[in-house]
Amino acid sequence: MGFSKLGQSLNAREILDLVQDDLRKVEREISLESMASVAAVTTIGKYLNSNGGKRLRPILLLLSCKLVGEAGDSAIRMAAVVEMIHTATLVHDDIIDVSETRRGKPTTNAIWGNHTSVLAGDWLYMQAFQIALRLRNFHLLDILISLTQAMVEGELLQLERIGKIGISEADYMELVDRKTASLFSACARLGAVVGSADDAIELKLGEFAWNLGVAFQLIDDVLDFTARETVLGKPVGNDLREGKVTLPLIYALESGDSEGRQMVETVLRDSNYEKVSVKDIRKFIDRHDGIARARQRAQDFAGKARAIINEFPDSPYQRALADVTDLVTDRDH
């Protein structure tokens, strides 16, 4: 894409065009770095890569890097690193949640079992750090270590709260911070570092991406109740089935009646929708504006992200990052 669209909004295809060549290099890097001396790890790595995904985190890193500098080999490597870390977290999440499908395909644990899958996830984590270590940049490693600690803490907190109905909005936001927003923030900060930005710019981009990550997760949790299963790639209402009380439900429970609360407690206890249907839960949420309120919160965080990125000088990459905020909140999966 040419740079003639300054001052105009960019659509998803135009945003992708800005980093398409770099993304191809990232894909090659991931493919090469997922080769292991143990066949099972290589096989699982290939399977995970074939499942695709939005590649939003590498895109965020690359756009942030190009916003402030040039995207060289270091940017390609770090984009591969964040995608491998993200993939490792998904493998571990699926094991913990006993999930059977993701993106419409069987999870690794459904195919290879928990033991092999958790070790493959561990290997991906370590391989990602090995790639980062080659750059010999302690600041990059510091960001990555802080990130992985936050994500593990988030998973532990979530485990403590599984099946509990009394989850507050503050509890929920604490999980979103650690499990999603921290990774988005790290992607933008890493892009700034490899783009040779100063500390102030790095932190500002991190703040932008943190707000973007919160908006992303809030929309994810809305879609868990509103999207079609064929589009979502996993069963609708899956979070509640797995014992997770997310923001739409938190809002509904705040003002809901005892009957609605009992329905939610039944699903949490049984881990299925045999006695209470997902449609009944959706009606309960809608009666108390849970979906609408959660969407509005997502828009609030997306607005904060856009306000931050609009402080940067106008460029194709600045405009792309600004428009990503709309794509995140307007998506259907």
Secondary structure, DSSP 4 states (H G I P E B T S, - for coil): --STTTTS---HHHHHHHHHHHHHHHHHHHHHHT--SSHHHHHHHHHHHHT----HHHHHHHHHHHHHS---HHHHHHHHHHHHHHHHHHHHHHHHHT--EETTEE-HHHHH-HHHHHHHHHHHHHHHHHHHHTT--HHHHHHHHHHHHHHHHHHHHHHHHTT-S---HHHHHHHHIIIIIHHHHHHHHHHHHHTT--HHHHHHHHHHHHHHHHHHHHHHHHHHHHS-HHHHSS-TTHHHHTT---HHHHHHHHH--HHHHHHHHHHHHHTSSSSS-HHHHHHHHHHTTHHHHHHHHHHHHHHHHHHHHTTSPP-HHHHHHHHHHHHHHH---
